[in-house]
Amino acid sequence: MRQRLVWIACLGWLTLTTSSCHSPTSVDEPVQGVVLQGIDISHHNSDAYAPINWQQVRTAGYTFAFVKATDGYNSCWTDPTFTTNIEHGRTAGLFMGAYHYARPDLNQDATVEAECFLRVARQYLTEGYLRPVLDIETGAGLGKTALSHWVQVWMTTIKNRTGIEPILYTSSNFTRNFDVALTQYPLWLAHYTGDVNIPPDPGIWATWDFWQYTDTGKVPGVSDPSIDLNLFNGDVARLQREFVI
């Protein structure tokens, strides 16, 4: 995902650790007052950069991360940094989860891509890890019915094979390509408002669970100067109850 709130007192839509009402000075720092903040990572953040120091990431205040496992390119492509990232992040104490970058524009059969993801990430769809994610950013040309069916097949395949219901990642604008039935799935939303105090637009969803609010973050332990930063809409108790396997 290169494409890559105070706030109960002020806006009333996030669970907070503080009641002060102020904006962070920079999106490069963990957002003050929000219980959980995280990042998402892929090989793009390592190709020309040093390996991620996950202990520094954790010490800087980030508590969860999603890492790219697979891509539908050529039916099945594995991110070469996946295993290192998810294992080292877990060792450092972050809640870690895996995601698949969907290519419905290239592959008509979503089952093929679901099986690809399972072959690579299955051992991390277990106790203590975050629920898996389908990253859907392509395929609008298929039309709403066909694209929604593709997504539903991928999600259902993962649920049937693992007993775990996945999370859906997409952008505000892209939700217009989905049937409303897909709102049954938790939403990880990409919407860069330019200010974390400006609520994002969840599209056809009523609300969001995770929010990717910038793709130009700077985080200690990550040498790539432009990474994705995320917020979780709740506290650690909700995260563990609803999103940790």
Protein Blocks (a to p, Z undefined) as FASTA:
>chain_A
ZZgcifklmnopaccfbfbdcddfbfkbccehiabdcddddfklmmmmccddfklmmmno
pabdcddfbdcehhiacdfklmmmmmmmmmnopacdddddddfklmmblmlmmmmmmmmm
mmmmcghiacdddddfehklnojklmmmmmmmmmmmmmmmnopacdddddfklmmmpcfk
lmmpccdddddehpaklccdehjafbdfbdcfbfcbccehiablbdcddddeddfklmmm
mmpZZ
